[in-house]
């Protein structure tokens, strides 16, 4: 017998929460285990020499591919949300996305060379985007409106995210350094398989609401949509086959594609007759925040591009005579998030109406992120693998503080500024700002070189601070456009 929505919402079998939360906690934990585990070893796999088990791509192209891949994940989150809303419902979209992720990791583990990269990264990117957007949505369906357990449920859910993000790089990094890259990718596939198995077993605990299709695509429009999708996919495949899209320009393609899609989204919303003048004003106020968010993530997501290369070539990873795997650095940020996210949340709650406005939080996050890059400057010229591990941990702590000031606020703000008729689309725009910034992190990384670091860290950090200061100057105008939203 399938559980009804009411039964699920009254369920207290998982530490006082619905049993379905355990299911979602598990699948998200294993998905993040596989995602961050793979991402921890992907950059060095792309640019390491063949003798080291890598593909020997130029470092600039390798880091660009990592950024483009991250951009595709967040772009796919928008697509995954649309598929759930119009075609499959969140529960089935999540299930098929998890299968696609597992196929992607298996492809990375068993297919040789660029074939494995092409098939694997596309499958993981599309699957991760679909799972990312829908797992969160399903958590919300477990609770009735006004259920005071909701915030606690999301806290437990996000603990799963950070546990997976912490453990994944540790295990895949160790497997890569001790055995080889493909074993590391295989371990990521195994983790996703465990998540998929436990999710499949517990699907019945999620209730009917998780399977609802909120705005079904009319049957008359399906041939046009599916046909257009097929043509688009075929066109992309042909462009790749004939070399128009290649490893050297992939990041440029993703950056421009996301930028164009973002502009189209804004134009569609702003030109709609379904929104009021106040709602249109609020959408205009989101534009500078969108730009600041993209600028922030173009630096923050360099954890997986520039910081990965820095860890490999500039960081002293020797601990009591043993060399720490490169991927282990990716486990530092999740630890800081687990420790300090509750602290920052408590501070905002304590301040209540006295807390900084959303634009000021964006200013703080962007400027802090710029400062984090300037903190690399004292270690410039220290030599190969000579930078202290503790110093990099301190810089990543600053990364985390910047993230906690901006990232959760962006998602919340997009819902508060959203016109009634475009709630989902405004959340999509927030994801697109992250997608654009993540892709830009790969583009910027093409200019990084360990032999001349000072200009890179100075310019990138300085520009972020300038963006933050410009947003500060514009804050009074933005607050006016927000029409009462704090």
N, C-alpha and C positions, 0 to 999 in steps of 0.2 A: 504494500500500500504506500503511495506517495504522500509525503507530508504536505499539509496545507500551509499557506503562508502564516496563518494565525498560530498554528502549532509550532512552527519554526520560531516565531517571534516570542513565544512564551517559553521556549526551551531554555533550560539552564544547565544542561549536562556537561558543558565545557567551562569549568571554573565560573559558573554562574552565567555563562553566555550560551547562545545556541550551538548545538553540536556541529553545525555547518561551518562555524568559525574555525574550528580545528582543521577542517578539510581545506579551507582557503588559506589558513596560516601555513599548512604543510606545502601546498602546491606553490605558493608564492616564495616560501623559503627555499625550496629546491630549484625553482626557476632562477632566483637571484644567485643561488649557489653556482648554477651552471653558467649564468650570464657573466657574473663577475669573475668566476674561475677562468672561463675562456678569455675574457677581456684582459685578464692579468698577464697572459702569455702570448696573446695575439700580436702585439706590436713587435716583440723580439722575434717571433716566428717569421714574420714577414721580412725583416731585414737581416736576420742572422745569416751567416754564410751556409752554404749547402753542407759543408763539413761539420757544422754545428747543428744540423738538423733543420735549418731554416730554408727560406725561398730565395734569399739573396736579392731582394728588391732594393732599389735605392731608398735610403732612409726617409727622404722627404715623401716619396710616394707611399711608403709603408704607413707613416704616421697620418698621411692624408686619407688613406683607406680606412684607418681606424676611426677618424673623425666622421667620414662619410657614413660609415656603418652606424655609428651612434646617432647621426642625424636621421637615418632611415628608420631606426627603432621608434623615435618619437613621432616621425611622420606616419608610421604604421599604426601608432596608438590612435591617431585621428581616424584612420581608415577602419581600424578595429571597432571603434566606437560607433561609426556609421553602420557597419555590417550588423552589429548587435541591435542597434535601434531600428533598422529597416528590414533585415533579412532573417537573422538566425536567433536573436535574443542573446543576452550576455552569457548564459550558462553554456550553450553549445559553441559560441564563438570562443570562449575560454578553452573548452575541451579540445577543439580542433587546433587552436593556437599552440597548446601544449604539445600535441602530436608533432606539429610542424617544427617546434623548437628542438625536440628530440631528434627528428630527422636531420636537422641542420647540424647538430653536434656530432651525430654519427658520420655525416658527410665529411666534416672536418677531420674526424679521426681516421677514416678509411680511404678517402679519395686523395690521390696524390696531387701536389702542386696547386696551381691556380684553379683547377677544376674544383677541388675541395673548398677553396676559399670562396669561389663564386657561388656554388650551390649552398654551401654551409652558411655563409653570412647572410644571404638573401632569406633563407628559411628561418634562421634565428631572428633576424631583424623583424620580419613580418610577424612571426609567431610571438616574439617578446612584446611587440607593440599591441597585438590583439589581447594578449594575456594581461598586460599592464593596465590597459584601460578598463577591462571588464572585471578583473578580480576585485578592484576597489568598489566598482558599482554593485557587485553582488553582496559584498559585506554590508552595504547600506540597506539591501533588501531584507536582511536578517532581522531588522529591528522595526517595530512599529513607530509611526510618528510620535515624538515626545518620549520615547523610551530612553531613560537616563543612562542605560548601559552602552549607548551608541559610541560615545567618545572613548570609553574604556575598551570597547571592541576594536576600534580602529587602532588604538595604542598597541594592543596585543598583535594585531595584524602587521603593523609596521615593525614590531620587534622581529617578526619572521623575516621581513625584508632584510633587516640589518644583520641578523644571525647568518642568513645565507650569504650576504655580502662579505661578512667577516671570514667565514670558514672556507668558502669557495676558493679564493686566491691562495690560501694556505695549502690546501690539498693539491690543487692542480699545479701550483708553482713547485711544490715538492716533487710531484710526479714528473714534471717537465725537467727539472734540474737533475734528478737521479736516474730517470729512465729515458724520457724523450717527449717531444711535443705531442705526438699523436696519442700517447698514453694519457697526457693531461687533458686533451680534447675528449678522449674516451671516458675519462672520469666525469667530465661535465655531462656527457650523454647519459651516463649511468645515474647521476644525480637527478636529471630531468625525468628519467624513466621511473625512478622511485616516486617522484612527485606526481607523475601521471597515474601510476598504479593506485596510490592512496587516494587521489582525487576521484578516480573512477569508482572505487569501492564506496566512497561516501557521497556520490552525486545526489542520492535520494534525500540527503539531509538538508539540501539547500532550499527546498520549497518551490512552489509554483511560480512565485513572483520572479525568481531568478531566470526563468525560461520565457517570460513574457517578451513579446516584440512590441515595443511602445508605439512605433509609428510604421506599420508594415508598408513595404513598397507595393504599390498597386500592381496587379498582374499585368496590366497593359504596359507598364514601364519596364518590366523585368527584361524583356528581350533587348531593349535599347541599352540599359545599364550593363547587362552581362556582355552584350556584344561589344560595347565600347570598351569595357574592361579587357576583353580578350584582344581587341585590336591594339590597345595600349601596351599590354604585356608583350605581344608579338613584336611591336615596334621597338621596344626596349631590347628584347633578345636580339633582334637583327642589328641594332646599333652596336651591341656588344660584340656579336659575331664578326661584323665588318670593321671593328676597331675604332668606331667613332667614339664610343665610350670605352675607356681603357683605364688601367690602374693609375696612370699619370694625371688624368683629368677627372677622375670619378668625383673627387671632393668638390670640384668646381661645378659639376653638373648638379650635385645634390644641393649645394648652397643656392644656386640660381633657381632650381626647381622649388625649393621651400620658400624662397623670397617671393617668387611670383605667386605661388598658392596663397601665401599670407596676404599679399596685396589684394588678390581677388576676394578673399574672405572679408577683409575690411570693406571693400567697395560694395559687395553684396549686402552686408549688414547696414552700412550707412545709407545706401540708396533705397532701402526697403521702405515701403509705405506702411509696414506693420509696426513700426516703432514710433514712439512719441518724441517730441523735441528734447525732453529731459533725457530719455534713453539714448538718443543720438549724441547728446553732449557727453554722456558717460563713456560711450564708445570712443569718442575723440580723446577723452582723457586717458584711455588705455594705450593709445599709440606710443607716447613717450615711455611708458612703462614696458611696453613690448620691446622697444629698442634697448632699454636698459637691461631687461631680462636676457635678451640675445647677447649683449655685450658681456654680462656676467657669466653666462654659461660658456661663452667662447674662451674664457679663462678657466673657469671651474673644471670643465671637462678635459682640460689638458692634463689632468691626473692620468689619463689613459693614453696620452700622446707624448708631450714634452717631458712630463714627470717620469713616464716610463723609460724614455731614452736617457734621462738624467740619472735615474736609479741604476740603469745598466752601466753607464760609462763614467759617471762622476761621483757616485755615492760609495762610501766605504761600507760595504755590507758584511765585513768580517766580524763575527761575534765569537770570541774565545777560540779563534783559529778555524772556525767554520764559516763558509760563505753563505749568507742568506739568499734564497731565491729572489729574483727580481720581482716576481708577482706579489711577494709578501707585503710590499709597501701598500698595495691596494686594500689591505685589511686594516690599515690604521684609521682611515676615515670612518668606517662603520662603528669602530669602538668609540670614537669621539661622539658620534651621533647618539649612540645608545646612552652614553654618560650624560650628555649635555642637552639633548632635545627636551627632556622633561624640565630641566632647569630654565631654559629659555621660555618654554610654554608657561611655566609657573610665574616667571617675571612679567610676561605680558598680561597674564590673568590678574596678578597682584596690582599692576598699574591701572587696569581697567580702562576707563575713559581718558586717563592721563598718559597712556602709552603713545608712542609716536604714530603719526598717520602712515598709511600704506606707502605713499610716495617717499616719506622720510626713511622708512625701513628699506625701500629700494635703494635710496642714496647710501645708507649705511652698508648694505650688502655689497654694492658695486665698488664703493671706495675701499672697503676692507679687502675685497678680492684684489684690487690693484695693489694695495699695500703688501699683500702676500707675495706677489711677484717681485716687488722691490726687495723683499727679504732674502731673495736668492743672491743679491749683489755682493754681500760681504764674502761669499764663498767663491766668487769668480776668480779664476786663476789658481785655485788651490791644487790643481793637478788631477790626473786620472784616478778615479775612485778614491778621492781624498776627502770629499765633503762628509761631515759627521752625520750619522743616521739620526741622532737626537735633534740636530738642526732641521732636517727635513720633516721629522715628526712635528716639530714646533710650527713649521710653515703649513703643514697639513691641518694642524689645529686651527690656524687662522682661516684656511679654506672652509673648515667646518663651521666656524662662527659666522662667516659670511653667508654660507648656505642657509643656516638656520634663521638668519635675518631676512632672507629674500625668497627662498624657494617655496616654503609653505604659504607665504603671504601671496605669492603670485597666483597660486591655484584658488585661494580664498577670494582674492580680489576679482579674478575673472568671473566668479559666480555672482559677486555683489554688484558688479558693473553691467552684467548681462541684461539686455532687453528681454522681456518675457518671451518673445517669439524666437529668440536665438540663444537660449541658455547653453545648449550643447555646443553650438558653434563658438561661443566665447571661450569655453573650456578648451576647445580645439585650438583656438588662437594661442592660448597659454602654452599648450604642448608644441605648437609651431615655433614659438619663440625659443623654447628649449631645443627643438630640432635644428633651427637655424644656428643657434649658438654652438651646439655640439658639432655640427658640420664645420663651422668656422674654426673650432678648436683644431680640427685637422688641417684646414687651410693655413692657419697661422703657424702651425708646427712645421710646415715646409720651410719656414724662414729661420728655424732654430738650428744652430750648430754649436757643438760643444767647444769649438775652437775660438768662438767669438760671442760669448754669452751676454756680455754686459749690454750691448745695444738692444738685444731682444727683450731681456727682462725689464730694462728701463722704459722702452717704448710701449710695450704691451701693458705693463703696470701703470705707466703714466697716463695712457689713453683711457684706461678704465677709471682712473681717478677723475680725469677731466669729464668723462661721461657722467659720473656721479655728481660732480659739482654743477654741471649744466642742468641736471635734473633737480638739484637743490634750488637753483635760481628759478627754474620753471615751476616749482611746487605751488606757489600761490595761484598761478593760472590753472594748474592741473586740479587743485582742490576746488576751484570755482567750477570747473567743467564737470567735476564728479557729482555735483548737485546733492550734497548732503551725505554722500557715502564717505565714511572715515577711512 
